[in-house]
Amino acid sequence: MIEGVQIKTLRVIPDERGFLMEVLRNDDALFGGFGQVYLTTAYPGVVKGWHYHKQQTDCMTVVRGMAKIVLCDMRAGSPTKGEINEFFVGEKNPVLIRIPVGVAHGMKAIGTETAYMLNVPDRPYDYQNPDEFRLPPHGGPIPYDWSRKDG
């Protein structure tokens, strides 16, 4: 696992009315502060990535559908520099991923429905000076193949 990445299994509490799922609490070990909450979607097969932050830590999960969330450690001097982690997250595997500063990440919606990803970064988005650095999803500096792996 990439150094500094943390995973929290999310507890789903069902009853006859539906279910409740706590995503992030301020007393969680991986909570680093509150910046904002946002929801983004990806249609089946769509890749959103790569990007990384120089100041912001993300805490993300998929609340509807399924997605492959992939991380790549881009940090100079990190003992896990260049390491890649894949996580399959969503309705079939409700987990929260804490992504540290300098770790590039992207997602691909898998399955047949739109994936809804919820992110709780520790900083609000700064429209005047965005802390978001993008890399090409295919053929760039990260040696990752987003295609489905059959077999």
N, C-alpha and C positions, 0 to 999 in steps of 0.2 A: 504494500500500500504506500502511496506517496506520503512523505512526511508531512504531518499537519492536517491531513484529510481525516475527518471524523464522520462516522455513520451512526445514526440513531434509528433503531427500528420503531416505527410508529405504531401506537396501540390503537386498534379499532374497537370501539365499544358499540356492538349492535343491540338493538331491541326491536320490539314490534313496530315502532314508529319510523325506524331508519337506523342511522348510526352516527356516532361522534368520533372524530379522530383529532387528537391534539397533535399539532405540528411542531410548535416551538414555544418554549416557556422561558421566562427570564431567569429561572433557576436551573435550566439545563446546563450541563457541563460545556456544551458547544456553543452556547449563546454568547456572542461577543458584543452586543449592542444592537440598537434599533436604528435603522435609517429610513426604510420604507418597506412596503409589501407590494409586489406586483405579480401579475399573472400574464403569461405569454403562451401562445399555442403554436403547434406545428401540425400541419396536415400529414397524413400517412406518407412515409418515405422521405419527408423533407428533413434536410440537415440544417441546423442553425449553429454556426460555429465557424471558426474558433474565435474566442476573445479571452482577454485576461485583464486583470486590474493591478494597479501599482499601490493602491491604498485600501481597496474594498475587499471584504470577505463576504462570500455568498453562503446562504443556507437554503438549499433548494430541494424540492420534491415534485413528484407528478401526482396530481390529485384526480385526474381522469385520463383513461387510456393508459398506454405504456410508452416509455421512451428509453432509449439507450443514452445515458449520460456518460461522456468520455472526458477524462482529465489527462493533461500532460504537464509534468513539472518543468517549467521554463526558468526556474530560479537558479541564477549563478551561485555556485557554492553549495547547493543543496545536495545532501547525500543520495537523494532520489532523482536528481536532474535527468531529464529525458525519459523517465518512467511514465508509462501510460496505464491508466486504470479504466475499466469499463464497469458500469453499473446499469442493471436493468431495473427501472423504477416505475412504479405506478400502482394500479389497482391490484395487480397480482403480487407486488412486492413493495409495500408502503414503507419507504425509508426516507430519511432526511440526510442530505450530504452537505457537510461543511467544507467549503472550498477556500483554502487560504490565498492570500495575496500572491500573485506571480504564477499561479497554476492556471494554465489555459484550459478552457472547457467549452464543450459544445454538446448538442443533443440531436438525436434523430428520432422522430416518431416512428414507432414500430407497431405492427398490427394493422388493423383495418379502420381505425377511427382516429380522430384528432387527439393529440396529447395536450393536456393542460398542465403547464409547469408553473408552480408557485415558488417565488423567490423572496427571501427576507434578507437583504443585504444589511450590513451594519452601518451604511452611510446612504444618505439620500442622493439621487442622481443629480449631478451638477450640470445643468444645461449649458452654462457658459464655459465650463472647463471639464468635460466628461473624462472620467477615469475608466475609459474603455478603449482597449487597444485590440484591433482586429487583425486576424490572419486568415488567409484563404482556407476554405474547408477542404479543398482537394488540391494536391500537388504543391502545397506550400512547405514550410519548414518542419511541420509535424508529420512524421511518417506513419500516417494512419489511414486505413482503407475503410470507409464508411459502408461499403457494400455488405449485404447480408451474407453470413457465413453458413452455408448449407453443409450437411454431411452427418 
